[in-house]
């Protein structure tokens, strides 16, 4: 059994490696095509082509492609893809002088279409726009600015791709968790000895729904913030579970005397927590599910209870200044 499990794990790793290899080779070929296309534009524009640079870059890209076909690790493939992008960025130095400014602003517009935050776009325009506009008088500086734009483009391209994949993966896991937690909490409510577990599961389900509804927009820089978001999800779910338990406890304590059809939340808790629980109907179970999910969905639902416990009597019921 263990041998079969090990073989399955190795096959999964192999498929993951081969998928990454195909993606890396596609990146390398894309850089080759972009560089070759730029070199063809030079003659059309009447500029002199730097044949040595073209030959060096294309040879280097061929070598990177060969190494990618032989690589045995995902990290190695990532390094090779980055090397290929750096070589492709050198096409800025053969860009026709008359097209440097246009090429630069096309890159900036493309990043805007990706959803790159506007402050980043404005910063790039301020830092590099003047050099691009002076291409006729100082083509060396203009091409250097264009290469920096190509580098920024590659960086944001990788980041937006990782962002979409990460958010999609997290959303799928949260959705699956919600689908599993809700029926488990209902089953737990039907058995007195697992009643408290049901409250925890319902609070976790509400927290998962809250996180899915508040997924962040693309407004952070390519840094460790994306990786840290996974840890923040666990923190938010844990906080939601705690808020659910506290909120249900305060409701059961009777701090907010809410009753529906002459039934308070404390009555529901007592009816479903006793053993046996013949009076714990389906309706009561649904209500018990919804209340902790609500507390798990938003901590702000605890505000009214917190004021009743911690604020002086003279302050209760007042509107905040």
C-alpha positions, 0 to 999 in steps of 0.5 A: 500500500505504501509503495503504491502511495509513493508511486502515486506521489512521484507521478504527481510530482513528475506531471507538475514538473512537466507542466512547469517545463512546458510553461517555461519553454513557452516563455522562452519561445515568446522572448525569442519571438519578441526579440526577433520581431524587434530586430526586423523592425530596425531595418524597416525604420532605417536604423542600423541593427546591432548584429552582435547584440542580436546574435548574443541574445538569441544564442543565449536564449537557445542555451536557456531553452536547452537547459530548460529541457534538461532541468530536473527541478521547478526552482531551476525552471523558474530561474531559467524563465527569469533569465529568458525574460532578462534577455528579452528585455534587451530588445529595448536597445535595438528598438528603432529610435522613432518608435521608442516613445510609442513602445514605452507608452504601449507597455504602460497602457498594457499594465493599466489594462492588467489592473496595475494600481494607478499610483504605480502607473503614474510613478512610471510615467513620471520617472521614465516618461521624460526620457522616452520623449527625449528619444531623438536627443538622447536615444541611449537614455530613452532605450535604458528607460524602455528596458526598465519598462520591459522589466517592470512589465515582466514583473507585473505580468508574473505577479498578476498571473500568480495573483489570479491563480492564488485567489482562484485556488483559495476561493475554491478551497473556501467554497469547498470548506463552506459546503462541507462545514454547513452539513457537518454543523447541522449533523452536530446540532442533532446530537447533544454531545456534539452540540458545541462542535456544531457552533464552531463549525457554523462559525467557521462556515460563516467566516469562510463566506466572509473571506470569499466575499472580501477577496482583495483587489489587485492593489498590492505590490509584487512583494510578500503580501500575496504569500502572507494573505494565506496566513491572514485567511487562517487568522480571519477564520479563527477570529470568526470562530471566536466571534461566533462562540462569544456572540452565541454565548452573549445571546444565550445569556440574554444581554439582548432579549430578542424573541421570535414566536415567544422563543429566545435564542437561549430557549433554542440552545436549551432545547437542542442541547438536552439529551435526548432532544425531541424538541429540536425541530428542523426550524430550530436547527436552521436558526441555530445554524444561521446565528453563529454563521452570522457572527462568523461572517462579521465581527461587527455583529458583536458591537451591540453586545460589547457595548452592553457589557463594557460601556458605562450605563450612561453611554449605552444607547448613545450614538458615537460622536 
